[in-house]
């Protein structure tokens, strides 16, 4: 059952169906990755809605789904044009999950932020993508964008 939940989540992601993605999440979901380091509940659900809302050419693929009733994992890739620069990105991600009450309770994505910044930002990412300065700037811009999205979508308040 848990493997099919992961498959439903990423299949819905590729179909740009944020509502079905959100339905896979527990109400007390905790999500984190290299950019959004700790999102809880409605914030995590709003992030996926925002990402899909802003994407024009997103393609998602996933493979090697493993799961039991408590934990799961998979590998997934997101190919898209980064709206901030118009540059193409292929982000390769390892996802880990914890389940509770038949839903995803904890979702942690691991990817190389420096590698992402080189693709998304070009020269600044190549030169400074490894630095805490640029990585924190990326995180702050993403948090600001998410907060603006939440303000514009009262269902997430």
N, C-alpha and C positions, 0 to 999 in steps of 0.2 A: 504494500500500500504506500509506503513512504517513497519508494522509487517512482511510483506513478505520480505522486505529488510533485516531485522535482521535475519530472517530464512535463506535467501540466503547467508548471510555473514557467519553464523556458519555452515551451511551445506557445504559450500565451504571450510571452515576451516577443518572440519572433512575429507573432500575429498582431502585435501592437495593441493587445487587449489588457490594459492595466487593471481593469476590474477583476478579471479572472486571476491575474497575478496576485492582487491584493487578497482575494478569497483564500489563497493558499497560506497566507500568513495568520498566525495567532494574533489575537488582539494586543498581546504584550510583546510583540516582535521586537527583537534587538538586531539591527543590521550594522555592519561596519565593513569598510574597505579602506584603501589608502587615501581616499579623498574624503568620504563621509565616514568619519572615524567612529561615530556612535550615534545612531538614530534609533529612536524608540517609538513604538506604536504608530500613530498616524503620520509622524515625520517620515518613517521608512516607507510607508505606503505612498505618501505624497512624492517622494523622490522618484519612484518608478513612473508615476504619472507624469511628472515634470520631464524626465528623460525621454519618455515616449512622445510627449507633447512637442518637445523641441527637436526631435529627430526627423529627418526627411528621408534618409536612405539607409536606416539601420537594418542590418542583417545579423541575426543571432543563430549560432549553432551550439550544440552541446553534445557531449559524449561521455562514456565511462561512468554512468550513473551507478552508484553503489549506495545501498541504504538498508537499515533495519528499522525497528520501531523507535529507536532512540536517536540515531545519528545517520548522517548521509554525506555524500560528496559527489562532485562531478567536475568536469572541465568544461568551460564554455568560452566562446569567442564572440566579440562584438565588433563588427566592421561598420564604420560610419564616417561621415564627414563631421569633424569638430566645428561647431557653429562659431566658436570664437576666432578661428583662423581660416576656415575653409579647407583645412588640410585633412587628408585621409588618415584614419586610425584603424589599426587592427589590434584590439586589446585582448590578450590571452589571459584567462582568469582561472584560478582554482577556487572552487566554492566548497565550504563546509557548512553543514546544517545540524541543528538539534531540533527534535520534534517534541511537541507536547499537545495532548488532546487531538491528535490526528492532523496537526497543522505545523508549519515551520515556525519555530519559536525563536531560534537564533540562526542568523545567516551571516557568514563571514566570507568575504571575497578577498583573495590575495592576488595582487598583480604588482608589477614593477612600475612605480610611479615615474621614475626617471625615464624608463623606456617609453611610457605613455607620453610624457612631456616632450620627448624628442620628436615623436610622430605628430602630436597635436600642436606644438608651439614652434617647431623648427629650430632655428639657431638659438633662441633663448633657452629652449629645453635642452639642446645639446650641450650648451656651455654651463647652464646653471640648474638643470633639472635634478641634479643630485643634491643640491643645497637645501638646507632647511628653510632658507629665505624663500626660494621659489616654491617649494612644496607647500609651505604654509600660506603663501599667497594664493595658490591654486585652491587649497582647502577653504580659505576665507571667501574667495569669489564663488565657490560652489555653495557654501553655506548661505551667502547673501542671496544668490539666485533662488535657492530653495525657500528661504524665508519670504521672499517676494511672491513666489508661486503660492505658498500657503496663504498669504494675505489675500491673494486674488481668488483663492478657492476655499471658501469658508467651511467646506465639508471636512477640512483637515485641522480646524482649530479645536 
